[in-house]
Amino acid sequence: MEDSEKIHILSRELISVFDELEQETQEVVLEHIQNCSECRQLFNELAEGNYPMLELSEEVEIKPLKKLVQFNHGLKWLFISIRALILFYILYSSFHFYNWELSADAAIEYIKSATFMFYFPAAIFLSVFTIVFFAKRWIILSILFDLGIIFFLDTLISILY
């Protein structure tokens, strides 16, 4: 098998996860797309949101790369869900157990302490897994989001309430 055929096969597989690729890999795929009309058409269809559909009668085995992509998407949703559940618990308990009209300052202090006690360790734990499993973009986004929550959640709640 020639190198051009290998690049063609790999490009077809990588086009579906183009946004998750590193910059160098994206450049190789884009270079191939410029020369290959079949891959260019597939890339344009995916960019427009028109995913090529298979007929229902066809039995297709999921390839290992696609399984890895599905695993990554599942992990992203799991990590987002864990963060959301912890934030929901902190906010729900502060609004449920504190009378905001009488003791808003106590509720804000509770949010600060609960954020440090519950969210901070979870953020560290999830950040380690994010570093292991995801690309640089997801690492930076998750760390920035976690820092924003840790440092500014109480300020945001006090401004909104």
PyMOL commands that place a pseudoatom at each C-alpha (Angstrom):
pseudoatom trace, name=CA, resn=MET, resi=1, chain=A, elem=C, hetatm=0, pos=[0.000, 0.000, 0.000]
pseudoatom trace, name=CA, resn=GLU, resi=2, chain=A, elem=C, hetatm=0, pos=[1.385, 3.399, -0.996]
pseudoatom trace, name=CA, resn=ASP, resi=3, chain=A, elem=C, hetatm=0, pos=[1.813, 6.299, 1.395]
pseudoatom trace, name=CA, resn=SER, resi=4, chain=A, elem=C, hetatm=0, pos=[-0.844, 8.345, -0.408]
pseudoatom trace, name=CA, resn=GLU, resi=5, chain=A, elem=C, hetatm=0, pos=[-3.383, 5.531, 0.079]
pseudoatom trace, name=CA, resn=LYS, resi=6, chain=A, elem=C, hetatm=0, pos=[-2.482, 5.289, 3.773]
pseudoatom trace, name=CA, resn=ILE, resi=7, chain=A, elem=C, hetatm=0, pos=[-2.944, 9.044, 4.210]
pseudoatom trace, name=CA, resn=HIS, resi=8, chain=A, elem=C, hetatm=0, pos=[-6.275, 8.815, 2.363]
pseudoatom trace, name=CA, resn=ILE, resi=9, chain=A, elem=C, hetatm=0, pos=[-7.563, 6.064, 4.670]
pseudoatom trace, name=CA, resn=LEU, resi=10, chain=A, elem=C, hetatm=0, pos=[-6.376, 7.844, 7.806]
pseudoatom trace, name=CA, resn=SER, resi=11, chain=A, elem=C, hetatm=0, pos=[-7.802, 11.176, 6.646]
pseudoatom trace, name=CA, resn=ARG, resi=12, chain=A, elem=C, hetatm=0, pos=[-11.235, 9.615, 6.100]
pseudoatom trace, name=CA, resn=GLU, resi=13, chain=A, elem=C, hetatm=0, pos=[-11.149, 8.307, 9.671]
pseudoatom trace, name=CA, resn=LEU, resi=14, chain=A, elem=C, hetatm=0, pos=[-9.879, 11.568, 11.172]
pseudoatom trace, name=CA, resn=ILE, resi=15, chain=A, elem=C, hetatm=0, pos=[-12.268, 13.929, 9.367]
pseudoatom trace, name=CA, resn=SER, resi=16, chain=A, elem=C, hetatm=0, pos=[-15.077, 12.989, 11.769]
pseudoatom trace, name=CA, resn=VAL, resi=17, chain=A, elem=C, hetatm=0, pos=[-12.969, 14.076, 14.773]
pseudoatom trace, name=CA, resn=PHE, resi=18, chain=A, elem=C, hetatm=0, pos=[-11.227, 17.001, 13.068]
pseudoatom trace, name=CA, resn=ASP, resi=19, chain=A, elem=C, hetatm=0, pos=[-11.896, 19.490, 15.897]
pseudoatom trace, name=CA, resn=GLU, resi=20, chain=A, elem=C, hetatm=0, pos=[-10.274, 17.173, 18.465]
pseudoatom trace, name=CA, resn=LEU, resi=21, chain=A, elem=C, hetatm=0, pos=[-7.004, 16.789, 16.535]
pseudoatom trace, name=CA, resn=GLU, resi=22, chain=A, elem=C, hetatm=0, pos=[-3.734, 18.504, 17.312]
pseudoatom trace, name=CA, resn=GLN, resi=23, chain=A, elem=C, hetatm=0, pos=[-2.714, 21.383, 15.027]
pseudoatom trace, name=CA, resn=GLU, resi=24, chain=A, elem=C, hetatm=0, pos=[-0.084, 19.394, 13.086]
pseudoatom trace, name=CA, resn=THR, resi=25, chain=A, elem=C, hetatm=0, pos=[-2.517, 16.562, 12.381]
pseudoatom trace, name=CA, resn=GLN, resi=26, chain=A, elem=C, hetatm=0, pos=[-5.179, 19.023, 11.237]
pseudoatom trace, name=CA, resn=GLU, resi=27, chain=A, elem=C, hetatm=0, pos=[-2.699, 20.513, 8.772]
pseudoatom trace, name=CA, resn=VAL, resi=28, chain=A, elem=C, hetatm=0, pos=[-1.910, 17.075, 7.299]
pseudoatom trace, name=CA, resn=VAL, resi=29, chain=A, elem=C, hetatm=0, pos=[-5.623, 16.292, 6.906]
pseudoatom trace, name=CA, resn=LEU, resi=30, chain=A, elem=C, hetatm=0, pos=[-6.309, 19.719, 5.338]
pseudoatom trace, name=CA, resn=GLU, resi=31, chain=A, elem=C, hetatm=0, pos=[-3.432, 19.222, 2.906]
pseudoatom trace, name=CA, resn=HIS, resi=32, chain=A, elem=C, hetatm=0, pos=[-4.898, 15.876, 1.851]
pseudoatom trace, name=CA, resn=ILE, resi=33, chain=A, elem=C, hetatm=0, pos=[-8.398, 17.391, 1.550]
pseudoatom trace, name=CA, resn=GLN, resi=34, chain=A, elem=C, hetatm=0, pos=[-7.075, 19.945, -0.936]
pseudoatom trace, name=CA, resn=ASN, resi=35, chain=A, elem=C, hetatm=0, pos=[-5.920, 17.149, -3.237]
pseudoatom trace, name=CA, resn=CYS, resi=36, chain=A, elem=C, hetatm=0, pos=[-8.708, 14.577, -2.739]
pseudoatom trace, name=CA, resn=SER, resi=37, chain=A, elem=C, hetatm=0, pos=[-12.230, 15.368, -3.923]
pseudoatom trace, name=CA, resn=GLU, resi=38, chain=A, elem=C, hetatm=0, pos=[-13.790, 12.426, -2.033]
pseudoatom trace, name=CA, resn=CYS, resi=39, chain=A, elem=C, hetatm=0, pos=[-12.350, 13.554, 1.308]
pseudoatom trace, name=CA, resn=ARG, resi=40, chain=A, elem=C, hetatm=0, pos=[-13.170, 17.202, 0.540]
pseudoatom trace, name=CA, resn=GLN, resi=41, chain=A, elem=C, hetatm=0, pos=[-16.806, 16.231, -0.038]
pseudoatom trace, name=CA, resn=LEU, resi=42, chain=A, elem=C, hetatm=0, pos=[-16.909, 14.255, 3.218]
pseudoatom trace, name=CA, resn=PHE, resi=43, chain=A, elem=C, hetatm=0, pos=[-15.299, 17.149, 5.103]
pseudoatom trace, name=CA, resn=ASN, resi=44, chain=A, elem=C, hetatm=0, pos=[-17.799, 19.653, 3.667]
pseudoatom trace, name=CA, resn=GLU, resi=45, chain=A, elem=C, hetatm=0, pos=[-20.750, 17.382, 4.517]
pseudoatom trace, name=CA, resn=LEU, resi=46, chain=A, elem=C, hetatm=0, pos=[-19.577, 17.034, 8.112]
pseudoatom trace, name=CA, resn=ALA, resi=47, chain=A, elem=C, hetatm=0, pos=[-18.881, 20.778, 8.392]
pseudoatom trace, name=CA, resn=GLU, resi=48, chain=A, elem=C, hetatm=0, pos=[-22.443, 21.528, 7.264]
pseudoatom trace, name=CA, resn=GLY, resi=49, chain=A, elem=C, hetatm=0, pos=[-23.866, 19.001, 9.721]
pseudoatom trace, name=CA, resn=ASN, resi=50, chain=A, elem=C, hetatm=0, pos=[-24.968, 16.584, 6.995]
pseudoatom trace, name=CA, resn=TYR, resi=51, chain=A, elem=C, hetatm=0, pos=[-23.608, 13.369, 8.363]
pseudoatom trace, name=CA, resn=PRO, resi=52, chain=A, elem=C, hetatm=0, pos=[-23.578, 10.588, 5.782]
pseudoatom trace, name=CA, resn=MET, resi=53, chain=A, elem=C, hetatm=0, pos=[-26.157, 8.006, 6.836]
pseudoatom trace, name=CA, resn=LEU, resi=54, chain=A, elem=C, hetatm=0, pos=[-25.910, 4.296, 6.304]
pseudoatom trace, name=CA, resn=GLU, resi=55, chain=A, elem=C, hetatm=0, pos=[-28.863, 2.242, 5.259]
pseudoatom trace, name=CA, resn=LEU, resi=56, chain=A, elem=C, hetatm=0, pos=[-30.505, 0.389, 8.118]
pseudoatom trace, name=CA, resn=SER, resi=57, chain=A, elem=C, hetatm=0, pos=[-29.961, -2.966, 6.488]
pseudoatom trace, name=CA, resn=GLU, resi=58, chain=A, elem=C, hetatm=0, pos=[-26.193, -2.568, 6.558]
pseudoatom trace, name=CA, resn=GLU, resi=59, chain=A, elem=C, hetatm=0, pos=[-24.393, -4.117, 9.515]
pseudoatom trace, name=CA, resn=VAL, resi=60, chain=A, elem=C, hetatm=0, pos=[-21.374, -1.995, 10.353]
pseudoatom trace, name=CA, resn=GLU, resi=61, chain=A, elem=C, hetatm=0, pos=[-18.785, -2.834, 12.956]
pseudoatom trace, name=CA, resn=ILE, resi=62, chain=A, elem=C, hetatm=0, pos=[-17.602, 0.147, 14.994]
pseudoatom trace, name=CA, resn=LYS, resi=63, chain=A, elem=C, hetatm=0, pos=[-13.919, 0.623, 14.423]
pseudoatom trace, name=CA, resn=PRO, resi=64, chain=A, elem=C, hetatm=0, pos=[-11.553, 1.084, 17.383]
pseudoatom trace, name=CA, resn=LEU, resi=65, chain=A, elem=C, hetatm=0, pos=[-10.922, 4.778, 16.658]
pseudoatom trace, name=CA, resn=LYS, resi=66, chain=A, elem=C, hetatm=0, pos=[-14.650, 5.493, 16.707]
pseudoatom trace, name=CA, resn=LYS, resi=67, chain=A, elem=C, hetatm=0, pos=[-14.956, 3.612, 19.999]
pseudoatom trace, name=CA, resn=LEU, resi=68, chain=A, elem=C, hetatm=0, pos=[-12.224, 5.818, 21.430]
pseudoatom trace, name=CA, resn=VAL, resi=69, chain=A, elem=C, hetatm=0, pos=[-14.051, 8.948, 20.248]
pseudoatom trace, name=CA, resn=GLN, resi=70, chain=A, elem=C, hetatm=0, pos=[-17.273, 7.694, 21.846]
pseudoatom trace, name=CA, resn=PHE, resi=71, chain=A, elem=C, hetatm=0, pos=[-15.384, 6.976, 25.057]
pseudoatom trace, name=CA, resn=ASN, resi=72, chain=A, elem=C, hetatm=0, pos=[-13.922, 10.501, 25.044]
pseudoatom trace, name=CA, resn=HIS, resi=73, chain=A, elem=C, hetatm=0, pos=[-17.347, 12.077, 24.507]
pseudoatom trace, name=CA, resn=GLY, resi=74, chain=A, elem=C, hetatm=0, pos=[-18.765, 9.983, 27.331]
pseudoatom trace, name=CA, resn=LEU, resi=75, chain=A, elem=C, hetatm=0, pos=[-15.954, 11.077, 29.659]
pseudoatom trace, name=CA, resn=LYS, resi=76, chain=A, elem=C, hetatm=0, pos=[-16.524, 14.728, 28.787]
pseudoatom trace, name=CA, resn=TRP, resi=77, chain=A, elem=C, hetatm=0, pos=[-20.214, 14.438, 29.662]
pseudoatom trace, name=CA, resn=LEU, resi=78, chain=A, elem=C, hetatm=0, pos=[-19.377, 12.573, 32.860]
pseudoatom trace, name=CA, resn=PHE, resi=79, chain=A, elem=C, hetatm=0, pos=[-16.914, 15.247, 33.989]
pseudoatom trace, name=CA, resn=ILE, resi=80, chain=A, elem=C, hetatm=0, pos=[-19.344, 18.039, 33.137]
pseudoatom trace, name=CA, resn=SER, resi=81, chain=A, elem=C, hetatm=0, pos=[-22.122, 16.203, 34.997]
pseudoatom trace, name=CA, resn=ILE, resi=82, chain=A, elem=C, hetatm=0, pos=[-20.001, 15.725, 38.116]
pseudoatom trace, name=CA, resn=ARG, resi=83, chain=A, elem=C, hetatm=0, pos=[-19.167, 19.426, 38.201]
pseudoatom trace, name=CA, resn=ALA, resi=84, chain=A, elem=C, hetatm=0, pos=[-22.805, 20.364, 37.645]
pseudoatom trace, name=CA, resn=LEU, resi=85, chain=A, elem=C, hetatm=0, pos=[-24.029, 18.044, 40.407]
pseudoatom trace, name=CA, resn=ILE, resi=86, chain=A, elem=C, hetatm=0, pos=[-21.564, 19.456, 42.925]
pseudoatom trace, name=CA, resn=LEU, resi=87, chain=A, elem=C, hetatm=0, pos=[-22.527, 23.025, 42.012]
pseudoatom trace, name=CA, resn=PHE, resi=88, chain=A, elem=C, hetatm=0, pos=[-26.213, 22.119, 42.219]
pseudoatom trace, name=CA, resn=TYR, resi=89, chain=A, elem=C, hetatm=0, pos=[-25.680, 20.651, 45.687]
pseudoatom trace, name=CA, resn=ILE, resi=90, chain=A, elem=C, hetatm=0, pos=[-23.818, 23.730, 46.919]
pseudoatom trace, name=CA, resn=LEU, resi=91, chain=A, elem=C, hetatm=0, pos=[-26.379, 26.183, 45.545]
pseudoatom trace, name=CA, resn=TYR, resi=92, chain=A, elem=C, hetatm=0, pos=[-29.420, 24.119, 46.511]
pseudoatom trace, name=CA, resn=SER, resi=93, chain=A, elem=C, hetatm=0, pos=[-28.258, 23.662, 50.087]
pseudoatom trace, name=CA, resn=SER, resi=94, chain=A, elem=C, hetatm=0, pos=[-27.419, 27.351, 50.447]
pseudoatom trace, name=CA, resn=PHE, resi=95, chain=A, elem=C, hetatm=0, pos=[-30.826, 28.436, 49.146]
pseudoatom trace, name=CA, resn=HIS, resi=96, chain=A, elem=C, hetatm=0, pos=[-32.702, 25.705, 51.005]
pseudoatom trace, name=CA, resn=PHE, resi=97, chain=A, elem=C, hetatm=0, pos=[-31.119, 25.980, 54.457]
pseudoatom trace, name=CA, resn=TYR, resi=98, chain=A, elem=C, hetatm=0, pos=[-30.457, 29.712, 54.693]
pseudoatom trace, name=CA, resn=ASN, resi=99, chain=A, elem=C, hetatm=0, pos=[-32.936, 32.553, 54.865]
pseudoatom trace, name=CA, resn=TRP, resi=100, chain=A, elem=C, hetatm=0, pos=[-31.413, 34.908, 52.308]
pseudoatom trace, name=CA, resn=GLU, resi=101, chain=A, elem=C, hetatm=0, pos=[-33.431, 37.891, 53.511]
pseudoatom trace, name=CA, resn=LEU, resi=102, chain=A, elem=C, hetatm=0, pos=[-32.134, 37.610, 57.069]
pseudoatom trace, name=CA, resn=SER, resi=103, chain=A, elem=C, hetatm=0, pos=[-28.688, 36.116, 56.615]
pseudoatom trace, name=CA, resn=ALA, resi=104, chain=A, elem=C, hetatm=0, pos=[-27.408, 36.585, 53.079]
pseudoatom trace, name=CA, resn=ASP, resi=105, chain=A, elem=C, hetatm=0, pos=[-23.860, 37.022, 54.382]
pseudoatom trace, name=CA, resn=ALA, resi=106, chain=A, elem=C, hetatm=0, pos=[-24.021, 33.658, 56.164]
pseudoatom trace, name=CA, resn=ALA, resi=107, chain=A, elem=C, hetatm=0, pos=[-25.288, 32.003, 52.976]
pseudoatom trace, name=CA, resn=ILE, resi=108, chain=A, elem=C, hetatm=0, pos=[-22.456, 33.552, 50.953]
pseudoatom trace, name=CA, resn=GLU, resi=109, chain=A, elem=C, hetatm=0, pos=[-19.939, 32.313, 53.520]
pseudoatom trace, name=CA, resn=TYR, resi=110, chain=A, elem=C, hetatm=0, pos=[-21.517, 28.859, 53.278]
pseudoatom trace, name=CA, resn=ILE, resi=111, chain=A, elem=C, hetatm=0, pos=[-21.112, 28.952, 49.480]
pseudoatom trace, name=CA, resn=LYS, resi=112, chain=A, elem=C, hetatm=0, pos=[-17.449, 29.905, 49.880]
pseudoatom trace, name=CA, resn=SER, resi=113, chain=A, elem=C, hetatm=0, pos=[-16.753, 27.140, 52.364]
pseudoatom trace, name=CA, resn=ALA, resi=114, chain=A, elem=C, hetatm=0, pos=[-18.769, 24.476, 50.518]
pseudoatom trace, name=CA, resn=THR, resi=115, chain=A, elem=C, hetatm=0, pos=[-17.017, 25.395, 47.266]
pseudoatom trace, name=CA, resn=PHE, resi=116, chain=A, elem=C, hetatm=0, pos=[-13.651, 24.932, 48.925]
pseudoatom trace, name=CA, resn=MET, resi=117, chain=A, elem=C, hetatm=0, pos=[-14.717, 21.772, 50.750]
pseudoatom trace, name=CA, resn=PHE, resi=118, chain=A, elem=C, hetatm=0, pos=[-16.556, 19.970, 47.937]
pseudoatom trace, name=CA, resn=TYR, resi=119, chain=A, elem=C, hetatm=0, pos=[-15.780, 21.551, 44.571]
pseudoatom trace, name=CA, resn=PHE, resi=120, chain=A, elem=C, hetatm=0, pos=[-12.051, 22.174, 45.014]
pseudoatom trace, name=CA, resn=PRO, resi=121, chain=A, elem=C, hetatm=0, pos=[-11.065, 18.506, 45.635]
pseudoatom trace, name=CA, resn=ALA, resi=122, chain=A, elem=C, hetatm=0, pos=[-13.353, 17.335, 42.846]
pseudoatom trace, name=CA, resn=ALA, resi=123, chain=A, elem=C, hetatm=0, pos=[-11.849, 19.929, 40.503]
pseudoatom trace, name=CA, resn=ILE, resi=124, chain=A, elem=C, hetatm=0, pos=[-8.339, 18.696, 41.250]
pseudoatom trace, name=CA, resn=PHE, resi=125, chain=A, elem=C, hetatm=0, pos=[-9.371, 15.072, 40.753]
pseudoatom trace, name=CA, resn=LEU, resi=126, chain=A, elem=C, hetatm=0, pos=[-11.187, 15.831, 37.481]
pseudoatom trace, name=CA, resn=SER, resi=127, chain=A, elem=C, hetatm=0, pos=[-8.314, 18.006, 36.242]
pseudoatom trace, name=CA, resn=VAL, resi=128, chain=A, elem=C, hetatm=0, pos=[-5.878, 15.124, 36.634]
pseudoatom trace, name=CA, resn=PHE, resi=129, chain=A, elem=C, hetatm=0, pos=[-8.141, 12.907, 34.540]
pseudoatom trace, name=CA, resn=THR, resi=130, chain=A, elem=C, hetatm=0, pos=[-8.631, 15.710, 32.004]
pseudoatom trace, name=CA, resn=ILE, resi=131, chain=A, elem=C, hetatm=0, pos=[-4.861, 15.999, 31.611]
pseudoatom trace, name=CA, resn=VAL, resi=132, chain=A, elem=C, hetatm=0, pos=[-4.614, 12.247, 31.023]
pseudoatom trace, name=CA, resn=PHE, resi=133, chain=A, elem=C, hetatm=0, pos=[-7.490, 11.821, 28.569]
pseudoatom trace, name=CA, resn=PHE, resi=134, chain=A, elem=C, hetatm=0, pos=[-8.040, 15.066, 26.655]
pseudoatom trace, name=CA, resn=ALA, resi=135, chain=A, elem=C, hetatm=0, pos=[-6.350, 17.551, 24.346]
pseudoatom trace, name=CA, resn=LYS, resi=136, chain=A, elem=C, hetatm=0, pos=[-4.794, 20.825, 25.499]
pseudoatom trace, name=CA, resn=ARG, resi=137, chain=A, elem=C, hetatm=0, pos=[-7.923, 22.832, 24.672]
pseudoatom trace, name=CA, resn=TRP, resi=138, chain=A, elem=C, hetatm=0, pos=[-10.092, 20.817, 27.084]
pseudoatom trace, name=CA, resn=ILE, resi=139, chain=A, elem=C, hetatm=0, pos=[-7.431, 21.001, 29.792]
pseudoatom trace, name=CA, resn=ILE, resi=140, chain=A, elem=C, hetatm=0, pos=[-7.258, 24.771, 29.574]
pseudoatom trace, name=CA, resn=LEU, resi=141, chain=A, elem=C, hetatm=0, pos=[-11.041, 25.187, 29.432]
pseudoatom trace, name=CA, resn=SER, resi=142, chain=A, elem=C, hetatm=0, pos=[-11.684, 22.936, 32.411]
pseudoatom trace, name=CA, resn=ILE, resi=143, chain=A, elem=C, hetatm=0, pos=[-8.980, 24.553, 34.542]
pseudoatom trace, name=CA, resn=LEU, resi=144, chain=A, elem=C, hetatm=0, pos=[-10.216, 28.052, 33.700]
pseudoatom trace, name=CA, resn=PHE, resi=145, chain=A, elem=C, hetatm=0, pos=[-13.814, 27.042, 34.469]
pseudoatom trace, name=CA, resn=ASP, resi=146, chain=A, elem=C, hetatm=0, pos=[-12.801, 25.463, 37.773]
pseudoatom trace, name=CA, resn=LEU, resi=147, chain=A, elem=C, hetatm=0, pos=[-10.758, 28.497, 38.799]
pseudoatom trace, name=CA, resn=GLY, resi=148, chain=A, elem=C, hetatm=0, pos=[-13.665, 30.765, 37.882]
pseudoatom trace, name=CA, resn=ILE, resi=149, chain=A, elem=C, hetatm=0, pos=[-16.039, 28.727, 40.039]
pseudoatom trace, name=CA, resn=ILE, resi=150, chain=A, elem=C, hetatm=0, pos=[-13.630, 28.485, 42.969]
pseudoatom trace, name=CA, resn=PHE, resi=151, chain=A, elem=C, hetatm=0, pos=[-12.746, 32.181, 43.033]
pseudoatom trace, name=CA, resn=PHE, resi=152, chain=A, elem=C, hetatm=0, pos=[-15.887, 33.873, 41.752]
pseudoatom trace, name=CA, resn=LEU, resi=153, chain=A, elem=C, hetatm=0, pos=[-18.973, 31.727, 42.539]
pseudoatom trace, name=CA, resn=ASP, resi=154, chain=A, elem=C, hetatm=0, pos=[-19.728, 33.560, 45.767]
pseudoatom trace, name=CA, resn=THR, resi=155, chain=A, elem=C, hetatm=0, pos=[-19.260, 36.945, 44.063]
pseudoatom trace, name=CA, resn=LEU, resi=156, chain=A, elem=C, hetatm=0, pos=[-21.515, 35.955, 41.211]
pseudoatom trace, name=CA, resn=ILE, resi=157, chain=A, elem=C, hetatm=0, pos=[-24.245, 34.723, 43.550]
pseudoatom trace, name=CA, resn=SER, resi=158, chain=A, elem=C, hetatm=0, pos=[-24.048, 37.869, 45.674]
pseudoatom trace, name=CA, resn=ILE, resi=159, chain=A, elem=C, hetatm=0, pos=[-24.357, 40.025, 42.539]
pseudoatom trace, name=CA, resn=LEU, resi=160, chain=A, elem=C, hetatm=0, pos=[-27.293, 38.019, 41.208]
pseudoatom trace, name=CA, resn=TYR, resi=161, chain=A, elem=C, hetatm=0, pos=[-29.111, 37.931, 44.516]
for i in range(1, 161): cmd.bond("trace and resi %d" % i, "trace and resi %d" % (i + 1))
show_as sticks, trace
zoom trace
